[in-house]
Amino acid sequence: MTSQPISRSDRDLIARLASYSAATIHEAQGRAGALDSDIKPIDAAMELCGPAFTVVCAPRDNLMLQVAISYAAPGDVIVVSASDYAEAGSFGDVLANAAQSRGIAGLVTDTGVRDSRDIVALGFPVFSKSVSIKGTVKETIGALNEPVVVGGQLIRPGDLVKGDADGVVVVRRADLAFAVESSEERVRSERDLIARYRSGMTPIEVSNLTEVLAGKGFDSPAATSS
């Protein structure tokens, strides 16, 4: 089996996307693309961003993950669909060294990993459903570089994946420029909100919530106090 070629986005655009948090990107593209919240980094300091190199593995089987590491290009994020199965440690420090040596940007998987302390020390970004010591086999051939569903999101080869301490978000490759521009706009808006809060304004004032609250029957404590 050989890997099918995938289309990768402009490196400068990917770098700009990488500068924004996963939460910002998710909100900026219409609250879309967030993977399930149980897929988290094994260390809060880990971040990744890059085009998805997708692979399907059978539960408790990492044969195709080893194939993916062999074919992925530098800067790719390997995205593993393994049936949302937590009770397996399909990726450890040995494979992390293999992936890092090939310039792979990180791993996102809906199964478990192990040797987490060693992977953290190595500095290779890993986002997984679980940490599990249970071993795996190398038996089952699966798809490489085809659309997969991971964490409740459809991820196509070449889509952009950003992960940080809060979780993982996917950006469709065709929507990358929009996601970057919208994230830039959202950051500017949030900076303005923070400046207004620091000036002494309340959230009710900043967000114009007085009429909204009144319409829902909320009586202001200030208005009802004697």
N, C-alpha and C positions, 0 to 999 in steps of 0.2 A: 504493500500500500504506500502511495506517495501522497504528500499534501497538495491540495488544490491551491493555486495562487489566490491571495486575497488582496483587495484594494486597501491601501493605507492612506490616511489623510495627510495633509500638509503638516510638517513637523512644527512649524511656527504656531499654527492654530492649536495643535495638541499641547504645546508648551503654554499657550495662553489659557487653555481650558484647565490645565493642571494647577494653575495659580489660584483657582477658586475651590471652595469647599464643596464636598458632595451635596450638602444640604442646600447651599446657594444654587448650584446647578439644577438640582431637583426642583426647587421653587421657580427658578428663572425659566425653565422650559415647561411651565404649566403644571407643576407638581407631578411630573411624570418621571418614570425611569428608575425609581428607587427599588433596589432589591430588598427582599424580606429582611427584617431587622435582626434576625438571628445569624446572618452572615456578617461577621465582624473581624477586624484585624486581631491577630494573636498578641499584638502589642499596640497600645494606643498611639504610639509615635509613628507607626507605619503609614505610608501613603503610596499610592500608585496611580498612574494614568497612562493609558496607551490603547492601541487598537486590540480588539479581542481576537485571540487565536483559540477557536472553540474545539472542544473534544468531548466525546461521550464515553464514559467509563461505566462498566457494570458495577453494582454495589460490591464493595470489598475486593476490588480488582483494579490494579493501577497499570496494567499493560499499556493502554492507550495514552495514559498520562506520560509514560516514558517516551512513547512515540512522539507526542506533541512537543516535549522538551527538545527532542532531536531535530524537529523541523521548524519550530517557531523562529522568527527573526528577532534580532536585537530590538528592544523597545516594545515588543509585543507583551500583552497580558494574557496568560493562559487562563481560559475560562472552562471549568470542568463541570459537566452535568453528570452526576452519579446517582440519580434517583432520589436526591434529597435524603441521603442515608447518613445518619450521624455516627453510627457505631463502627467506624473504621478509621484507621490512621493511614491514609493512602499516600501521604507525602511527608517526608521527614528531612533531616539535615543532609543526608547524602544527595537526594534529588534537588534540594535547595542549592547545594553547591554546584550541581550540574547546570541548573537553570541560571544561576548567577554567572557562571563562567561563560555562558552563551549570550549574555547581555539581555536576558529576558527581564521585563520590568516588574513582574510579580505574578501571583497566582490568586484566582478567585475560584472557590469550589463549594458545592453544596453538600460535600461530605466532610469527613474529619481529617485532621493532620496530627502529627506527633513530633517529638523532639523539639518542642516549641521553644525551650530556653536556648537551644543551640541555634535555631533559626533566627531568633531575635538577636543573638550575639553576632550572627553572620550579617544581619541587616537586609535580608531578603524579604520583601513585603508579601505577606500571606494573609488572605481573608478567607475564613472557613466557617462552616456551620458548627463545627465542634473541634475539640481536641480529644483524641482517643488513642490509646496505646494499642488497640487491636489491629493485628496485621492483615495484609492483603495478599492476593494471589496475582498471577500474570497469565490469564487464560483467554479473555474474551476480546475479540475484535469489535471495535465500535467506530462510529463516524468521526471524521476529522474535518474541521472547517465547514460545518453545516450549521444552520440555525439551531440553537438550543434554548431551552427554558431553564433558567437558574434563578433561584430566589423569586419566583413568580414573574420574571421578566423575560421576554423573548430577546435573545441576544444573537445578532448575526455576525459572521466573521467581518472584521474591519470596523464594527461599531466601537465607539470610544467608551472605555470603562474608567471611572475615577473612584478611588476609595480612600477614606481617611478614618479618623477615630470614630466618626458617627455612623459609618456604613459605606455602602457602594451604590453608585448611580450609573446607569448606562445612557449614552447619548447616541442616537442613530447617526450614522456617518453622514447622511444627507443633511442632518440638522446641526452639524457641528458649528458652522459659522453663526447660526441663529443662537445656539446655546451660549457661545462665547459673548456675543453682543448683549444678550439678555442678562447674562451674569454680570457683565461690566455695569450695566444700567442698575441692576439690583444692588450692587455694592455701593454705587454712588448714592442711591436712595437711602440705604441703611446708614451711611455716614451722616447724611442730613438728619435722619431721625435721631441718631445718637447726639448730634450737636444740639438739637432742640431739647432733648431730655436733660443734657448737661446745663442748658441755660435755665433750667428750673421748670419747664413745662411738664405736665402730667401726661400719661398715656391717653386719658380721656380727651385732653385738649389737642394733642398731636394727631390723634386718629379721628377727631370730630365725632366722638361717641355719645355726646349729650342727648341728641335726638334719638339715636338708636336705642339707648338705655331707657329713655322715657317711653318710647314706643313699645317696649317690652315690659312696662310696668315697674321699672326700677326707680325707687325713690332715693334721691341723693341724700346721704347722711347729713351733709352740710345744710340741705334745704329743710330737713325735718327736725334738726336739733334745736333746742330752745336756747 
